[in-house]
Amino acid sequence: MSFAEYLGQRWSDILVLGIQHAQVVLIAVGIATVIGITMAVVVEHHPLARRTALTLTGTMLTIPSFALFGLLIPVFSLGAPPAIAALVLYAIFPILRNAVTGLESVPADVVDAARGMGLSRRGLLLTVRVPLAWPVVLNGIRIATIMSVGIAAIGAAVAGPGLGRLIFDGLARMGGANALNDTLAGLLGVAVLALILDLGFVLISRLTTPRGIRV
Amino acid sequence: MSDTVTGEPPRTMIRLDRVSKAYPGLDAAAVADLSLEVYAGEIVVLLGPSGCGKTTTMRMINRLIEPTSGRVYVDGEDVTDVDADHLRRRIGYVIQQVGLLPHLTVGANIGLVPRTLGWPRSRIDQRVTELLELLGLDPDAYRQRYPKQLSGGEQQRVGVARALAADPPVMLMDEPFGALDPIIRDRLQDEFLQLQEKIRKTVVFVTHDIEEAIKLGDRIAVFRKGGQIAQFDTPARLLAQPADDFVASFIGSGGSVRLLGLQRVSELPLEPVATVDAATARSTGLDAEPAEHSVVVDAGRPLYWQRGGADRPMAVVRSTQTVFEALDTMLAAHDETALVLDEDGRIRGCLRAGTVMRHAHPDEVGRTASAVGPGGPGEWR
């Protein structure tokens, strides 16, 4: 069966896997965003805590994903939970990193003027610092998302849902019927999903960046 | 300016009582045991070289910097320990870099403090309109703009409008015009003085520019390193009688000449002028000996001194101009006497160079002369 014929027959299955893949990624990135931004706000006035947080979360990225998924099985057993947990651990770093950078890059004179006008610490964070840091924060979330789309494919190793199943199945049956087509479809699906999500972020960025700070 | 407080005893709006600021790890205090009183409605300039503690002193008033010791009073209330955020909402704050919030429109920037104070929307809108008009910016054109769409001068106008939004009695201004080019800076200084005529805020103004201090300040506190005040005085007395070598060197040379820039022509005694109609002057020709100060006029418009003849240029100044400008005009015209007109162009008298020499004294500056010569100005018409 040619790849075109294969796609013609199997497209609905591939689509379902793609949607599951996206769900796992978005849930994980959503959780990581909450954790990452909270951490950034907590550590911003404590240089030592900030360095520690960045080092720890950065170290996560050096753990091979296959190993991390496996390590989480005893905690979360099989399926979506360990896949999501592992993705969260990976996604925190880019989000935290950019949130810290973004909050730091808010111009000092703007903060000084806002404090001088009597904005409380919370008011300053919500009406000044977060909105101004937002484009950088959002970019961190975007990087985390794209990265997670790739890593999530490995989640199939712990029976996680998504396009990784096609890849793992295909590789396991190499030489058998449709093995190559499965693998190719999985790989292409991951790439296309990454592209769609990236475009989504361009759109979100356009919609949520205040007009006054758009480049 | 300085006569705002005449008549009744001055009311103290800001009082610093022996405040100090020391930073851990530094031997010398940034500000040491400083006391300062600012009266309601006056502009006090904190002047000094960089690192002298003038900005630190200003920032201790709204407690962006907490004093290490001492008390701060605003409008009679000890604010050393009150909630700093609430205190700051009652004090206007303008800084050199302006610090407009780039993601908010001009209208939202100006309305920020009123919104924090919980004003209703309609009142905020009305106030924004009012302030934009006051600062010479068309509300319809500017309200919806973003800070990056404004020039430096426009941004600082919005900065001042924002500081005035909740109508605070006190304004703190940290080199607000320092980043602007000289022409715009000069214009904004003039506008600010006109604005102050209307709004009469108590202003603490930080600068390192002596000319700006002299132009804007009702009183000037000259700081030396270590956050101590070397001299606190009116601009005129500062120029004429610097307290010590430090103040003298900071002010620079030419204090007496610069003093003339603070004095209006109307503050000096003028001498009477006789007028001769142009037609009469022609008919009499050179036969008659002209009176000492007689000016030839045509339909009320002065033409030339009768004695000098039509070919000699005549120095003409307005009574509202400074003595400095009058002398400049006299020098340019090679004329020892300047004809003084009032704002409507009527002849008020003449100013002689000798009068300037005799009356250039700091205690005369800023005091409106009661006598304009015998009979007063009405006589000359």
Interface residues (C-beta under 8 A of the other chain):
Chain A: P107 D109 V110 V111 D112 A113 A114 R115 G116 M117 G118 L119 S120 G123 T127 V128 P131 L132 P210 R211 G212 I213
Chain B: N62 L64 D85 H86 L87 R88 R89 R90 Y93 I95 Q96 Q97 V98 G99 L100 L101 P102 H103 L104 T105 L112 V113 T116 Y146 P147 K148 G159 R162 A163 L172
